[in-house]
Amino acid sequence: MHNDDRQYDVMVIGGGSGGWVAAAQSARVGARTLLVEKTGMLGGTTTTAGVNFPGLFHAWGKQVIAGIGWEVVNRTVEETGQTLPDFGDYARHHHSKLQIRVNVFVYAALCDETVVQSGARILFHAMPAALKPMTGNTGWHVTLCTKNGLEDYTAKVVIDATGDANAVSLAGFELNIPDTLQPATLSCRAGGYDFNKLDIDAIKSAYQEQVQAGRLQYTDAGWNTQEPDVRRWLRVRGANANHIHHISARDSCGKTKLELEARASLLRLYRFLRTQPGLEKFEIESVCPECGVRETATIKGKKTVTVGDYRNGRVWDDALCYAFYPIDLHRSEGDGLNKQPLEEGVVPTVPRGALLPAGSRNLIVAGRCVSSDRLANSALRVQASCMAMGQAAGAMAALSAQSGLDPEALAIEDIRDMLRQHGAIVPGSGFPV
């Protein structure tokens, strides 16, 4: 980019589920927008971490999240000739059956297309190095680390969609960092075998022997910390099926440690499975370039969503979007998962204040680092909810940049009106009808 291309109304840092949607929303209403992404692909967890089944967009048979994210998910389904689940059949199906599996390439390419057509610019392979407030708190001086070195930009409003609150931290605002973190997962695609012809009991017995000998860990092939779960790993062929424990991926050192341990774990499993009858031709056909991270930090926001708010479906006075998913806290003990479904009819909402760091101006977050306690965040972190938060953040940022008002000072109905105009579902007095 040239020097005259370094002044923006809105800068979005992070191109995952919340970030690319935020950038598209901001640019669609005329804000000069830059989207900064550390990898070479948009989509975040959906693409680079291989959790390519974003959800949930529907609650209790009715759609509660729509807008730009849903638009691209739906287009991906149409382009690839798939069909959507029967969302009305929620009582019979586990929530996972109501998620939509998308083709990673088509989805990523449509994210590119949507952001480019919105008028936003994309800068891949770049990360924030510093955020400093402009004189009079009228915006931000942002230093980005690019392949050419450090480059200086300005933006009237910054959206932190890093998932780790990296920009908020660089700007000097306080974070909540849990003492215990949810384990991460490295997804892959395994092949070279017929699952129906495998003697799973024999493989499980051999696996147990290797764990006792110290050559494998239970969670190399599962979430359960107490016994082998290799049946599920082989059945799903390595998709979202292991746990990597006790590593904080909030900074580069931690993320490096996580990636190394994740691949070492998968290599241990690969070497073992190749020795088992029926798995002589076992292979890892593909592996995700990034280990999927569930938890690092959340902001200390102007409002905080508690698990009580979430379970009760609180409709905040400044609610900007719905969120819907069971409490979904992965853990490093027991069976590896604390899952708690919501009571039927409950649909939580996300307030504007939870997207704004306490004490900040012209700074918004979108996605996993939303201000929330651990149990609430274990549900709020999922992709569809992050898309909804991203669209809300993009609308707020554009209105703020265009009006000169801080996001907290914007009339809440102005934000909601903009979201409705771009297909989003905005909370009202109760559950959508």
Beta strands, then each sheet from edge to edge (+ up, - down):
strand 1: 7-13
strand 2: 33-37
strand 3: 58-59
strand 4: 62-63
strand 5: 121-124
strand 6: 127-133
strand 7: 140-146
strand 8: 149-160
strand 9: 175-176
strand 10: 188-191
strand 11: 283-287
strand 12: 298-299
strand 13: 319-322
strand 14: 327-330
strand 15: 337-340
strand 16: 349-351
strand 17: 363-365
sheet 1: 5+ 2+ 1+ 8+ 7- 6+
sheet 2: 5+ 2+ 1+ 8+ 17+
sheet 3: 3+ 4-
sheet 4: 9+ 12-
sheet 5: 10+ 11-
sheet 6: 13+ 16-
sheet 7: 14+ 15-
end
